[in-house]
């Protein structure tokens, strides 16, 4: 499902109207019908409700007039407050306002603050308020009479339904540009916009329902639309039931280089997650003093003791043995818990240019890359980096705050410039590919914000890229299932008690949920 900005949705509307011939009134009618349907499903006894539709003079207001007309036809107590004069309306909005007027829908024109002061008492009487003031084209903060209207809507006790986007938000950014309606429910038309998906704007959306309005699906296949929400149905082909005639070699042998004294848990969690994700074989290379703790964590793991520094971290002397271990392996994961010790960093500097298989770099491997950015030029595709905002900030010499504010542009640019896949972890984890496409993961919850969940994810990604030919879909699938497993765990034990180990233990249930439906 594509995620659009105002320019993109405007261009899709233009193509639907001019190139295909779906006239504007049909699109507006479809939008109003979909919003009406959602309201009726939400309020099965809607004839008992008092519905106030607050409309602007643009197409958003036109959608509101269509809603008013259909609810009025069904006997609902509905009234429209128009924040303009009807003679100012143009096009499809004027058409639908005129129809509503001739049908007898009560419409009150409000054009001044004084008139609004007298009319706003209707907010207290309403049980449902439909916000149809501004649509997706807003780029400047709402001002004038609209500032007070928005604030008064937010103070009202009524249930608030936003048409397409809460008024005051811009569809081009997830930042708050000015006063905006805080909706309980938003009926998004045709496709979600940036503000629907990312905080802080997302916090004003309420429940989000995406409603089709008759725009042909192929219009969303434009290669210039580079932001997309990951959908389970697109991942189903990559979670097919296994064929009978297989063996452990069919699902890959993963080498994990991980751990240091005091951080053996990172190696254990990454390895356990890789096996639970379906890897055929997993070998963990770890400092020799750490090996007993890793080896006894799971009987199915294979382990390899590696030369270490006096501090219990991987030594440069481990290079030749790791190169031997890489022979015959199908993927390589390095980084969780390895530290940034000078000898360990030298090991990675020497090792990475030699790796010729799918590679996952996480945690301390990323911190070492940040200290030696020229190393990224030596990475051979396909490689995936899995930073959180702090680690990504170190790679780009930016603060986590700057990363979060610019993340949509930064991940795309980084992947294209470095020719790598990137997974920026966090709420709405982002996955970007070397062509600059960005995919937004919808699964996961705040309970996953705890130590070790990133190690689990890196193990899952490394496992999945061995088992699937489509590298991008493998990464997307692992990220999606990681969040889904956390959601299943949260539903059972709550967010506060959730740990990385719970994500692993609930992986079987998550994978089962990913099974394609039987046709």
N, C-alpha and C positions, 0 to 999 in steps of 0.2 A: 504494500500500500504506500503510494507516494506521499510525501509530506511537502507541501507547497508554500511559496510566498505569494504576495499579492500580485506581482507581475505574472507569475506562472499561471495562477488561477484565472486571471484576466485573459491571458492568451488562450487558455483552453476554452473559456466561454466564447471568445471571438471565433475560434475554429468551429465550435459546435453550431454557432449561429450563422456565420458567413460561409464557411466551407461545406458544412453538412446540411444546413438549412433548418435546424431546430430553432424555431423562432423564440425570441426572448420571453414572451408571455407563457410559452409552454414550460420553459425552465423555471420561471417564477411560480407557476401553478404547481409544478412537481415539488418544488421546495416547500411551498406552503402546505401541500398535502402531507408530505413526510413529517413536517413539524407537528401538524395536527394529529397525525397518527401516534406519534411519540407521546404527546400530551394526553391523549385518550387512554393509551396503555398505562401511563403513569397514574392517571386519575380515573379509575373505572366508574366512579360516581360523579362524574364531572358536572352533571346538571345541578349539583348542589353547590358548586364553586362559583365564585365571582372572579372573572378573568379580566385583567386590565392589560391591554397591549399598548406599549409606548413606542411609537414609530418615529423614525427620522424621515427625511425627504428623499433618501437614496433608495437603492434596490433592497436594502435590508428592511426598510420601512414597507416597501412593496410586498415583500414576503409576509410581513406582519399583517397587512390588509387581507392577503389570501387566507391566512390562519383565522382572522376575525370572521371572514365571510363563511368559512366552513363550520366553525364553531357556532356561529349565529344560526345557520341553517339547521343545526341539530338541536336547537332550543337552549343553548347555553347562555348564561348571563355574561355577555362580553361587551366591552367598551374599548374604544381606541382613543388615546391621547396622541395627537399629531403635533410634533414639535416644529411646526412650520404652518404656513397657510396652504390650503389645497391648490390654490392657483399657482404656487411655486413648483408643484410637482411636475415631473416630466416623464415621458416614455411609459414603460411598463408599470411604474409606480403610480403614475397618474391614472392609468387605465384601471388598475385594481382598486384604487381609492374611489374612483367614480362608481365602480360596480358596487362596492360596499355601501356607499352613500345612497345609491338608488334602491338598495335592498332594505335600507332602514337601520343599518348598523350605527349605533351611537358613536359619533366622532366629535371630539372637542379639539379645536386648534389652540395651541399655546405657543406664543412667540416672545413673551417677555417674562422676566423674573417675577413681576407682580402677578401675572396671570397664573404662573406656576405655583406661587405661594397659595393662591386660592384653590387651585385644582389638586394639589398634592394630598389632600385629605383622602382622596380616592385610593391612595396606596394603602391606607389603614383598613379600608373596607375590602380590598382584594385578598383572595386566598392564593391566586396565581398571577404572577406578573410575567409578561412576555417582553423581553428586551429586544426591540427591533430598531434601535436608534442608529448605530453605526455598523458597517460591515467590515470586510477585509481590507478596504482601501485606506483606512486611517493610518497616517504616518506622524501626525502632530498631536500633542496632548489635547484632550477635550477641554474647551474653555467656554466662557460666557455662561448662558443659561444651562448648558449641558453639565457643567461641573456640579451645580446644585442638584440637578435631576439625578445624576448618578449617585451622589451621596445619599439622597433621600431614598432612592431605590434600595440601596444597601442597608439602610436603617429599617426598612419595612420587614414585617414578619412573614410576608407571603413567600411561597415557593417561587424561585426565580428561574425562568427558562430563557436562555440566550439563543438568538437566531444566528447561527453560523459561528459567531465569536462574541464574547461579552464586550459590550460597548466600552471603548476607551483603550482596549488592547490593540496593538499592531500585529498583524499576521506575519510581519517580516522579522520580528525579533521576539526572544523570550524574556526580554527586559521589560519592566514596567515604565511606560513613557508618560503616564499621568493618571488622573483618577479613572477608575474603571469599575464596571459592574462585577460584583462577586456572585457568580451564578451557582445555582444548585445543580443545574443540568444545562449542557450545551448540545444543541443539535447541529453538528458540523455538516456542511453541504458539500457533496462531491468527494472531498478528500481533506484530511487533517492539515492544518497549517502549523507553522513553527510554534506559535504561541500555545497551541493545544497540547503540546508534547513535553515541553521543557519548563522547569521552574526558573524564576518565580511566577511567570505568567500562567503556567499550568495550574497554579493554586487557585486561580480565579475561574477555572473552567467548570468545576464540579464534575459530575458524571458526564462522560463524553460518549455521544452516539454519532457515528458517521452514517449519513443518509445519502443514498444515491438520488440524483435528480434527472437521470436520463442521459447523462453525458456518456458517449461510447467509450468503453475501456481502452481502446487502442490510442486514444488521445493522451493517455497517461504513460504511453510507452516511449515518449520522446527521450532520446539519450541525454538531452540537456537537463532532465529532471534527475538530479543526482542524490537526493535525500529520500530515504525509504524506510518504512517501518517493517521490521521482520515479522512475518506471519507464519504461524505453525504449518498451514497447509502447503506452503512453499518448501518446507523442510521435510515433509512426509516421505518423498522419494529417497531421502538419504537415511531413513530409519526403517528400511524394509526388513522383513523377516529374513533371517539368514538361510542360505541354501543348506541342504542336508550334507552335501559332499564338500565339507570344509574341515580344516584343522587349525591348530593354533597359529601356524605360519600364515594363514589366510588373513589374519587380522593384525599383523605387524608386530615387530619387536622394537620397543622404545628404549632408548638409553636416556637416563636422567642423571645429570651431574648436579648434585645438590647437597646442602647441609654443611655445617661446621659445628664446632663445639658450642653447645647451648642452643643450636638451631636445627637439631635433627628432625624436629617436628615438621619443618617445611618439606624435607625430603619424603617423609612418611606420607604426608597428606597428598602431595603431588602424585606419588606412586600409587597409593590406594585409589585415588580418583581415576587415574589412567586405567587401572585394571577394571574398576567398576564400569567405566565408560566403554569397555569392550576390547581393550588391547589384548592381543594374543599372549605377548610376553613383555615383561618390564624388568629391566636391569637398572639398579641404582648404584652409581659410583659416588662414593663419599669418603671423606678423610678416614683413615684406618681406625683411629680411636673412636670414631662415631659409628662405625659399622655395626657393633653389637646392638645398639639401640634401634637402628634402622632394620636390621635383619629380623629381630624378634617381633616386629610390629605386624607382620603379615606373612603367613607361611608361603604364599604364592609368589612373593618377590624374590628376584635374584639380586645379589649384591656383589659389589667389588670394592675391596679396600684400596685406597689410593694414597700416594705419598702426601704428607702433610707438613705444615709449618709447626714450629714450637707452640703456636697459639691454637692449634687444632683446626686450621683452615687448609684448603687445598693448596698444594705447592706447585710451582712451575715444573718440578720434577715429574708431575703426573701427566704431562703432555703426551709423551710417547705411548703410555698405557691407554690413555683415553682414545688416541687415534687408532690403536688396535681394537679397542672395544667398539668403535664406530663401524668397523667392517661388518657388513651383513645386517646392520640395523636399518630401520625404515624411517625413523624420525629421531630428533635429538632435542631434548629440553635441558636448558642450563640456566641457573640463576637463583632458584629459591634457597635462601639461607646460606649462600656461599661466602658472604662478607665481601668487603672491598679491600681486603688485605693486599699489600703491595705485590706479594708473590702470586696471590690468586688473580689479581688484575693482569699480571704479566702472563699467566697461564692463558687467560681468556684472549689476550691480545695475540698470542702466538697460535691459539687454537682455531679461532673463528674463521680466518681466511682458508683453512683447510677443510671446512665442513661443506659437503656437497649434497646434503640431503635436507628435507624439510626441517626447519629449525624454529624453535620457540625460545624467545629470550624474555626472562621475567626477573623481577625483584632486583637482587644485587647485580645481575648481569646488566641491567639497564643503568644502574648507578655507575658501573664501570664504564659503560658506553658514554655516559654524560661527562666523565672525566677525560675520555679519549674519543671525542666525536668522530675523528677520522676513521675509526674502526667500522662505522656504519657503511662506509664505501666498500668494505671488503665482504659484506654479507652477500651471499649468493641466494637469489630467489629460488624457491619461495621461503620467505622468513616472516615470522609474525612477532611483533613486540607487544607486550601486555602491561603497559604502565597504568598506575593510578595517577590522578592529576599532579601529585607531588613529583613523581618520577618523570612524568612527561614534561613538567615544568623544568626539571633539571636538564633534560635533553635539549630544551629550547631556551634555557636561561630566562625563564619567565616564572612568576609566582603562580601558585595554584589558583588564586583568584583570577589572574589574567587568563589562565588556561580555560577555566570554566566559562568566562565571559565570551571567549572567542573560539570555543571548542569545535564548532561546526566547520569553520574555515581552517583551523589549525590542523585537524586530523586529516582533512582532505589534502591540504598542501604538503604535509609531511609525507604521507604515503606516496604521493606522486614524485616528490623530489628524491626520496630515498629508495623508491621502487620496492616498498615492503607493505605488508599488511599490518594494520595497527588495531589494537583493542584498547580503547580508553575506558578503563573500569570506573564504575560508579553508578549512581542513579541514571537510568537511561544509558547504559553502556553503549558506546559507539564502536562500530567496526568499519574501517575504511580499507580500500584496496588500492593497488598501484595506479589505477585509472582515475582515482579521486572520488569514486562513489562512496557514499556514507550510509550505513545501515544502523537503525536505532533498535535496540533490544527492549521489548516491552515487559519482560519478566524480571522478577527480583523484588526485594523489599528491604526496609531499613534494618531488619534483624541480621542481614548479611554484612553489615558494616562492622566486622570484627576480624581479629587476626586469623590468618590462615585461609580465608576464603579465596584470596588471589592465588595461593599455591594450588588449591583444589582446581581452580579454573585453568591454570596453565597445564596441569596434568590432563585434564579433560580435552583441552584443545590439541595437545600433542597426540593423544590417543585417537582422536577423531580424524586428524589429517592423515593418519596412516591407513584408516579404514575407508576413506572416501576419495574418489578421483577428483572431485570438484573442491579445490582447496578453500575457496571463499565460502562455499556452502558448509564445508566441514567446520570452519571457524564459527560461522553464524550458528550452526546447530549446537556446538558445544556451549557457546555463550547463552543461547536460549534455554538449553536443558539445565545449565548451572542455575540460572534464575528460577526456572520452574521447580527444580528440586528444593531451592530455598523457600519458595512459596508453599510447597506441599509441607515442608517441615514447619514453617511458620503457622500454618493452619492447624497443625497438631499440637505444637508445644508453645506457640506464641513467639513474637519477635524478640523479646528481651532475652530469652533463654537460648536462642538459636546460636550454634557454633558451627565452625567449618566441618567438624565431624558429623554434624546432623545433615549437612548438605550431601556428604558421601553416603550416609546411611539411607537417605531418601532418594538416591539416584535410581535404584531399580524401579520405584514407582513413577518417577519422572520419565524414564525411558519407556516404560510400558504405556504411558500416556501419549508418547510420540508415535506409537504404532499407527500406520495409516488405517483409516476406516475400511471395513470390508464392504466392497461395492456389491 
